[in-house]
Amino acid sequence: MADYLHNHPQFADLLRIVAEAQGIDVLLVEKDYWIMPVSMASSSED
């Protein structure tokens, strides 16, 4: 099984850093992050 960034203890800090650097809400950064693992999981079910 792949290890993902959301398992890292400093994941919330990473989201905050990216949000501040991009000038966007941290919730948008997190939402965009989750697109990839969800897409990978759904494609592996086929």
CHARMM internal coordinates of N, CA and C (Angstrom, degrees):
IC EDIT
DIST 1 N 1 CA 1.4608
DIST 1 CA 1 C 1.5240
ANGL 1 N 1 CA 1 C 109.41
DIST 1 C 2 N 1.3057
ANGL 1 CA 1 C 2 N 116.06
DIHE 1 N 1 CA 1 C 2 N 139.81
DIST 2 N 2 CA 1.4541
ANGL 1 C 2 N 2 CA 121.21
DIHE 1 CA 1 C 2 N 2 CA 179.88
DIST 2 CA 2 C 1.5306
ANGL 2 N 2 CA 2 C 110.72
DIHE 1 C 2 N 2 CA 2 C -72.21
DIST 2 C 3 N 1.3157
ANGL 2 CA 2 C 3 N 115.14
DIHE 2 N 2 CA 2 C 3 N 148.09
DIST 3 N 3 CA 1.4580
ANGL 2 C 3 N 3 CA 119.68
DIHE 2 CA 2 C 3 N 3 CA 174.81
DIST 3 CA 3 C 1.5255
ANGL 3 N 3 CA 3 C 107.36
DIHE 2 C 3 N 3 CA 3 C -99.07
DIST 3 C 4 N 1.2947
ANGL 3 CA 3 C 4 N 116.56
DIHE 3 N 3 CA 3 C 4 N 134.29
DIST 4 N 4 CA 1.4595
ANGL 3 C 4 N 4 CA 121.68
DIHE 3 CA 3 C 4 N 4 CA -175.62
DIST 4 CA 4 C 1.5182
ANGL 4 N 4 CA 4 C 111.18
DIHE 3 C 4 N 4 CA 4 C -113.13
DIST 4 C 5 N 1.3270
ANGL 4 CA 4 C 5 N 115.10
DIHE 4 N 4 CA 4 C 5 N 158.97
DIST 5 N 5 CA 1.4607
ANGL 4 C 5 N 5 CA 120.59
DIHE 4 CA 4 C 5 N 5 CA 179.74
DIST 5 CA 5 C 1.5201
ANGL 5 N 5 CA 5 C 112.88
DIHE 4 C 5 N 5 CA 5 C -59.07
DIST 5 C 6 N 1.3331
ANGL 5 CA 5 C 6 N 117.82
DIHE 5 N 5 CA 5 C 6 N -31.35
DIST 6 N 6 CA 1.4656
ANGL 5 C 6 N 6 CA 118.86
DIHE 5 CA 5 C 6 N 6 CA -177.75
DIST 6 CA 6 C 1.5253
ANGL 6 N 6 CA 6 C 112.08
DIHE 5 C 6 N 6 CA 6 C -66.01
DIST 6 C 7 N 1.3235
ANGL 6 CA 6 C 7 N 118.04
DIHE 6 N 6 CA 6 C 7 N -11.96
DIST 7 N 7 CA 1.4659
ANGL 6 C 7 N 7 CA 121.62
DIHE 6 CA 6 C 7 N 7 CA 175.13
DIST 7 CA 7 C 1.5231
ANGL 7 N 7 CA 7 C 112.26
DIHE 6 C 7 N 7 CA 7 C -86.05
DIST 7 C 8 N 1.3159
ANGL 7 CA 7 C 8 N 117.36
DIHE 7 N 7 CA 7 C 8 N -10.87
DIST 8 N 8 CA 1.4602
ANGL 7 C 8 N 8 CA 121.47
DIHE 7 CA 7 C 8 N 8 CA -178.69
DIST 8 CA 8 C 1.5297
ANGL 8 N 8 CA 8 C 109.65
DIHE 7 C 8 N 8 CA 8 C -75.47
DIST 8 C 9 N 1.3322
ANGL 8 CA 8 C 9 N 117.40
DIHE 8 N 8 CA 8 C 9 N 138.76
DIST 9 N 9 CA 1.4708
ANGL 8 C 9 N 9 CA 119.86
DIHE 8 CA 8 C 9 N 9 CA -177.99
DIST 9 CA 9 C 1.5276
ANGL 9 N 9 CA 9 C 113.99
DIHE 8 C 9 N 9 CA 9 C -62.51
DIST 9 C 10 N 1.3355
ANGL 9 CA 9 C 10 N 118.12
DIHE 9 N 9 CA 9 C 10 N -20.21
DIST 10 N 10 CA 1.4571
ANGL 9 C 10 N 10 CA 120.34
DIHE 9 CA 9 C 10 N 10 CA -179.13
DIST 10 CA 10 C 1.5363
ANGL 10 N 10 CA 10 C 112.22
DIHE 9 C 10 N 10 CA 10 C -106.37
DIST 10 C 11 N 1.3064
ANGL 10 CA 10 C 11 N 116.00
DIHE 10 N 10 CA 10 C 11 N 23.76
DIST 11 N 11 CA 1.4647
ANGL 10 C 11 N 11 CA 120.61
DIHE 10 CA 10 C 11 N 11 CA -179.28
DIST 11 CA 11 C 1.5259
ANGL 11 N 11 CA 11 C 112.00
DIHE 10 C 11 N 11 CA 11 C -57.96
DIST 11 C 12 N 1.3152
ANGL 11 CA 11 C 12 N 117.22
DIHE 11 N 11 CA 11 C 12 N -43.83
DIST 12 N 12 CA 1.4726
ANGL 11 C 12 N 12 CA 120.40
DIHE 11 CA 11 C 12 N 12 CA -179.93
DIST 12 CA 12 C 1.5196
ANGL 12 N 12 CA 12 C 110.80
DIHE 11 C 12 N 12 CA 12 C -61.49
DIST 12 C 13 N 1.3322
ANGL 12 CA 12 C 13 N 117.07
DIHE 12 N 12 CA 12 C 13 N -38.09
DIST 13 N 13 CA 1.4636
ANGL 12 C 13 N 13 CA 120.25
DIHE 12 CA 12 C 13 N 13 CA 177.68
DIST 13 CA 13 C 1.5271
ANGL 13 N 13 CA 13 C 111.01
DIHE 12 C 13 N 13 CA 13 C -64.27
DIST 13 C 14 N 1.3158
ANGL 13 CA 13 C 14 N 116.24
DIHE 13 N 13 CA 13 C 14 N -41.71
DIST 14 N 14 CA 1.4636
ANGL 13 C 14 N 14 CA 120.35
DIHE 13 CA 13 C 14 N 14 CA 178.19
DIST 14 CA 14 C 1.5249
ANGL 14 N 14 CA 14 C 110.70
DIHE 13 C 14 N 14 CA 14 C -60.26
DIST 14 C 15 N 1.3271
ANGL 14 CA 14 C 15 N 116.87
DIHE 14 N 14 CA 14 C 15 N -45.66
DIST 15 N 15 CA 1.4632
ANGL 14 C 15 N 15 CA 120.37
DIHE 14 CA 14 C 15 N 15 CA 178.52
DIST 15 CA 15 C 1.5246
ANGL 15 N 15 CA 15 C 111.21
DIHE 14 C 15 N 15 CA 15 C -58.39
DIST 15 C 16 N 1.3212
ANGL 15 CA 15 C 16 N 115.49
DIHE 15 N 15 CA 15 C 16 N -43.88
DIST 16 N 16 CA 1.4566
ANGL 15 C 16 N 16 CA 120.30
DIHE 15 CA 15 C 16 N 16 CA -179.49
DIST 16 CA 16 C 1.5258
ANGL 16 N 16 CA 16 C 111.34
DIHE 15 C 16 N 16 CA 16 C -64.36
DIST 16 C 17 N 1.3276
ANGL 16 CA 16 C 17 N 117.74
DIHE 16 N 16 CA 16 C 17 N -43.19
DIST 17 N 17 CA 1.4673
ANGL 16 C 17 N 17 CA 122.02
DIHE 16 CA 16 C 17 N 17 CA 179.66
DIST 17 CA 17 C 1.5245
ANGL 17 N 17 CA 17 C 110.81
DIHE 16 C 17 N 17 CA 17 C -61.78
DIST 17 C 18 N 1.3189
ANGL 17 CA 17 C 18 N 116.41
DIHE 17 N 17 CA 17 C 18 N -45.20
DIST 18 N 18 CA 1.4713
ANGL 17 C 18 N 18 CA 120.33
DIHE 17 CA 17 C 18 N 18 CA 179.87
DIST 18 CA 18 C 1.5300
ANGL 18 N 18 CA 18 C 110.05
DIHE 17 C 18 N 18 CA 18 C -64.89
DIST 18 C 19 N 1.3201
ANGL 18 CA 18 C 19 N 116.83
DIHE 18 N 18 CA 18 C 19 N -43.48
DIST 19 N 19 CA 1.4669
ANGL 18 C 19 N 19 CA 120.49
DIHE 18 CA 18 C 19 N 19 CA -179.94
DIST 19 CA 19 C 1.5219
ANGL 19 N 19 CA 19 C 111.12
DIHE 18 C 19 N 19 CA 19 C -60.54
DIST 19 C 20 N 1.3199
ANGL 19 CA 19 C 20 N 116.22
DIHE 19 N 19 CA 19 C 20 N -44.47
DIST 20 N 20 CA 1.4637
ANGL 19 C 20 N 20 CA 119.50
DIHE 19 CA 19 C 20 N 20 CA 179.51
DIST 20 CA 20 C 1.5277
ANGL 20 N 20 CA 20 C 111.20
DIHE 19 C 20 N 20 CA 20 C -65.63
DIST 20 C 21 N 1.3141
ANGL 20 CA 20 C 21 N 116.88
DIHE 20 N 20 CA 20 C 21 N -41.22
DIST 21 N 21 CA 1.4672
ANGL 20 C 21 N 21 CA 120.74
DIHE 20 CA 20 C 21 N 21 CA -179.01
DIST 21 CA 21 C 1.5229
ANGL 21 N 21 CA 21 C 111.73
DIHE 20 C 21 N 21 CA 21 C -65.66
DIST 21 C 22 N 1.3325
ANGL 21 CA 21 C 22 N 116.41
DIHE 21 N 21 CA 21 C 22 N -34.83
DIST 22 N 22 CA 1.4614
ANGL 21 C 22 N 22 CA 120.79
DIHE 21 CA 21 C 22 N 22 CA -178.18
DIST 22 CA 22 C 1.5287
ANGL 22 N 22 CA 22 C 112.78
DIHE 21 C 22 N 22 CA 22 C -92.16
DIST 22 C 23 N 1.3163
ANGL 22 CA 22 C 23 N 116.43
DIHE 22 N 22 CA 22 C 23 N -10.49
DIST 23 N 23 CA 1.4607
ANGL 22 C 23 N 23 CA 120.27
DIHE 22 CA 22 C 23 N 23 CA 179.84
DIST 23 CA 23 C 1.5195
ANGL 23 N 23 CA 23 C 113.01
DIHE 22 C 23 N 23 CA 23 C 70.72
DIST 23 C 24 N 1.3512
ANGL 23 CA 23 C 24 N 116.35
DIHE 23 N 23 CA 23 C 24 N 34.41
DIST 24 N 24 CA 1.4609
ANGL 23 C 24 N 24 CA 120.51
DIHE 23 CA 23 C 24 N 24 CA 179.85
DIST 24 CA 24 C 1.5266
ANGL 24 N 24 CA 24 C 110.04
DIHE 23 C 24 N 24 CA 24 C -128.57
DIST 24 C 25 N 1.3011
ANGL 24 CA 24 C 25 N 116.11
DIHE 24 N 24 CA 24 C 25 N 165.58
DIST 25 N 25 CA 1.4589
ANGL 24 C 25 N 25 CA 122.13
DIHE 24 CA 24 C 25 N 25 CA -179.66
DIST 25 CA 25 C 1.5224
ANGL 25 N 25 CA 25 C 110.72
DIHE 24 C 25 N 25 CA 25 C -65.89
DIST 25 C 26 N 1.3135
ANGL 25 CA 25 C 26 N 115.51
DIHE 25 N 25 CA 25 C 26 N 139.56
DIST 26 N 26 CA 1.4668
ANGL 25 C 26 N 26 CA 121.15
DIHE 25 CA 25 C 26 N 26 CA -179.30
DIST 26 CA 26 C 1.5280
ANGL 26 N 26 CA 26 C 111.66
DIHE 25 C 26 N 26 CA 26 C -60.15
DIST 26 C 27 N 1.3179
ANGL 26 CA 26 C 27 N 117.77
DIHE 26 N 26 CA 26 C 27 N -30.27
DIST 27 N 27 CA 1.4645
ANGL 26 C 27 N 27 CA 120.33
DIHE 26 CA 26 C 27 N 27 CA 178.41
DIST 27 CA 27 C 1.5241
ANGL 27 N 27 CA 27 C 111.92
DIHE 26 C 27 N 27 CA 27 C -65.53
DIST 27 C 28 N 1.3252
ANGL 27 CA 27 C 28 N 117.12
DIHE 27 N 27 CA 27 C 28 N -33.40
DIST 28 N 28 CA 1.4629
ANGL 27 C 28 N 28 CA 120.35
DIHE 27 CA 27 C 28 N 28 CA 176.76
DIST 28 CA 28 C 1.5299
ANGL 28 N 28 CA 28 C 110.94
DIHE 27 C 28 N 28 CA 28 C -68.74
DIST 28 C 29 N 1.3167
ANGL 28 CA 28 C 29 N 116.26
DIHE 28 N 28 CA 28 C 29 N -38.79
DIST 29 N 29 CA 1.4664
ANGL 28 C 29 N 29 CA 120.32
DIHE 28 CA 28 C 29 N 29 CA 177.50
DIST 29 CA 29 C 1.5282
ANGL 29 N 29 CA 29 C 109.51
DIHE 28 C 29 N 29 CA 29 C -63.02
DIST 29 C 30 N 1.3207
ANGL 29 CA 29 C 30 N 116.62
DIHE 29 N 29 CA 29 C 30 N -45.60
DIST 30 N 30 CA 1.4645
ANGL 29 C 30 N 30 CA 119.87
DIHE 29 CA 29 C 30 N 30 CA -179.74
DIST 30 CA 30 C 1.5257
ANGL 30 N 30 CA 30 C 111.05
DIHE 29 C 30 N 30 CA 30 C -64.80
DIST 30 C 31 N 1.3154
ANGL 30 CA 30 C 31 N 117.15
DIHE 30 N 30 CA 30 C 31 N -41.76
DIST 31 N 31 CA 1.4635
ANGL 30 C 31 N 31 CA 120.24
DIHE 30 CA 30 C 31 N 31 CA 178.53
DIST 31 CA 31 C 1.5166
ANGL 31 N 31 CA 31 C 110.68
DIHE 30 C 31 N 31 CA 31 C -59.16
DIST 31 C 32 N 1.3102
ANGL 31 CA 31 C 32 N 116.32
DIHE 31 N 31 CA 31 C 32 N -46.03
DIST 32 N 32 CA 1.4593
ANGL 31 C 32 N 32 CA 120.20
DIHE 31 CA 31 C 32 N 32 CA 179.41
DIST 32 CA 32 C 1.5180
ANGL 32 N 32 CA 32 C 111.82
DIHE 31 C 32 N 32 CA 32 C -64.98
DIST 32 C 33 N 1.3163
ANGL 32 CA 32 C 33 N 117.27
DIHE 32 N 32 CA 32 C 33 N -35.79
DIST 33 N 33 CA 1.4597
ANGL 32 C 33 N 33 CA 120.44
DIHE 32 CA 32 C 33 N 33 CA 176.97
DIST 33 CA 33 C 1.5343
ANGL 33 N 33 CA 33 C 110.53
DIHE 32 C 33 N 33 CA 33 C -59.44
DIST 33 C 34 N 1.3222
ANGL 33 CA 33 C 34 N 116.88
DIHE 33 N 33 CA 33 C 34 N -46.08
DIST 34 N 34 CA 1.4643
ANGL 33 C 34 N 34 CA 121.05
DIHE 33 CA 33 C 34 N 34 CA -173.76
DIST 34 CA 34 C 1.5215
ANGL 34 N 34 CA 34 C 113.26
DIHE 33 C 34 N 34 CA 34 C -68.61
DIST 34 C 35 N 1.3149
ANGL 34 CA 34 C 35 N 117.99
DIHE 34 N 34 CA 34 C 35 N -16.89
DIST 35 N 35 CA 1.4633
ANGL 34 C 35 N 35 CA 120.09
DIHE 34 CA 34 C 35 N 35 CA 178.94
DIST 35 CA 35 C 1.5310
ANGL 35 N 35 CA 35 C 110.91
DIHE 34 C 35 N 35 CA 35 C -58.35
DIST 35 C 36 N 1.3174
ANGL 35 CA 35 C 36 N 117.82
DIHE 35 N 35 CA 35 C 36 N -42.18
DIST 36 N 36 CA 1.4526
ANGL 35 C 36 N 36 CA 120.94
DIHE 35 CA 35 C 36 N 36 CA -175.27
DIST 36 CA 36 C 1.5424
ANGL 36 N 36 CA 36 C 113.06
DIHE 35 C 36 N 36 CA 36 C -68.60
DIST 36 C 37 N 1.3206
ANGL 36 CA 36 C 37 N 120.96
DIHE 36 N 36 CA 36 C 37 N -53.79
DIST 37 N 37 CA 1.4659
ANGL 36 C 37 N 37 CA 118.33
DIHE 36 CA 36 C 37 N 37 CA 179.86
DIST 37 CA 37 C 1.5318
ANGL 37 N 37 CA 37 C 113.35
DIHE 36 C 37 N 37 CA 37 C -63.12
DIST 37 C 38 N 1.3224
ANGL 37 CA 37 C 38 N 116.42
DIHE 37 N 37 CA 37 C 38 N -34.76
DIST 38 N 38 CA 1.4686
ANGL 37 C 38 N 38 CA 118.57
DIHE 37 CA 37 C 38 N 38 CA 178.22
DIST 38 CA 38 C 1.5178
ANGL 38 N 38 CA 38 C 110.10
DIHE 37 C 38 N 38 CA 38 C -67.69
DIST 38 C 39 N 1.3342
ANGL 38 CA 38 C 39 N 116.43
DIHE 38 N 38 CA 38 C 39 N -41.84
DIST 39 N 39 CA 1.4649
ANGL 38 C 39 N 39 CA 119.94
DIHE 38 CA 38 C 39 N 39 CA 177.86
DIST 39 CA 39 C 1.5239
ANGL 39 N 39 CA 39 C 111.08
DIHE 38 C 39 N 39 CA 39 C -62.67
DIST 39 C 40 N 1.3226
ANGL 39 CA 39 C 40 N 116.79
DIHE 39 N 39 CA 39 C 40 N -42.33
DIST 40 N 40 CA 1.4619
ANGL 39 C 40 N 40 CA 120.72
DIHE 39 CA 39 C 40 N 40 CA 179.86
DIST 40 CA 40 C 1.5267
ANGL 40 N 40 CA 40 C 110.80
DIHE 39 C 40 N 40 CA 40 C -64.56
DIST 40 C 41 N 1.3201
ANGL 40 CA 40 C 41 N 116.90
DIHE 40 N 40 CA 40 C 41 N -41.02
DIST 41 N 41 CA 1.4630
ANGL 40 C 41 N 41 CA 120.32
DIHE 40 CA 40 C 41 N 41 CA -179.43
DIST 41 CA 41 C 1.5237
ANGL 41 N 41 CA 41 C 110.81
DIHE 40 C 41 N 41 CA 41 C -66.78
DIST 41 C 42 N 1.3199
ANGL 41 CA 41 C 42 N 116.73
DIHE 41 N 41 CA 41 C 42 N -41.36
DIST 42 N 42 CA 1.4596
ANGL 41 C 42 N 42 CA 118.76
DIHE 41 CA 41 C 42 N 42 CA -178.50
DIST 42 CA 42 C 1.5389
ANGL 42 N 42 CA 42 C 111.52
DIHE 41 C 42 N 42 CA 42 C -70.51
DIST 42 C 43 N 1.3377
ANGL 42 CA 42 C 43 N 117.25
DIHE 42 N 42 CA 42 C 43 N -32.82
DIST 43 N 43 CA 1.4530
ANGL 42 C 43 N 43 CA 119.23
DIHE 42 CA 42 C 43 N 43 CA 179.31
DIST 43 CA 43 C 1.5241
ANGL 43 N 43 CA 43 C 111.81
DIHE 42 C 43 N 43 CA 43 C -74.37
DIST 43 C 44 N 1.3261
ANGL 43 CA 43 C 44 N 117.59
DIHE 43 N 43 CA 43 C 44 N -25.25
DIST 44 N 44 CA 1.4672
ANGL 43 C 44 N 44 CA 120.29
DIHE 43 CA 43 C 44 N 44 CA 179.62
DIST 44 CA 44 C 1.5274
ANGL 44 N 44 CA 44 C 111.37
DIHE 43 C 44 N 44 CA 44 C -80.11
DIST 44 C 45 N 1.3258
ANGL 44 CA 44 C 45 N 117.86
DIHE 44 N 44 CA 44 C 45 N -13.08
DIST 45 N 45 CA 1.4619
ANGL 44 C 45 N 45 CA 121.49
DIHE 44 CA 44 C 45 N 45 CA 178.74
DIST 45 CA 45 C 1.5201
ANGL 45 N 45 CA 45 C 112.12
DIHE 44 C 45 N 45 CA 45 C -81.25
DIST 45 C 46 N 1.3145
ANGL 45 CA 45 C 46 N 117.59
DIHE 45 N 45 CA 45 C 46 N -14.49
DIST 46 N 46 CA 1.4775
ANGL 45 C 46 N 46 CA 121.13
DIHE 45 CA 45 C 46 N 46 CA -177.60
DIST 46 CA 46 C 1.5064
ANGL 46 N 46 CA 46 C 111.52
DIHE 45 C 46 N 46 CA 46 C -72.03
END
COOR INIT
IC SEED 1 N 1 CA 1 C
IC BUILD
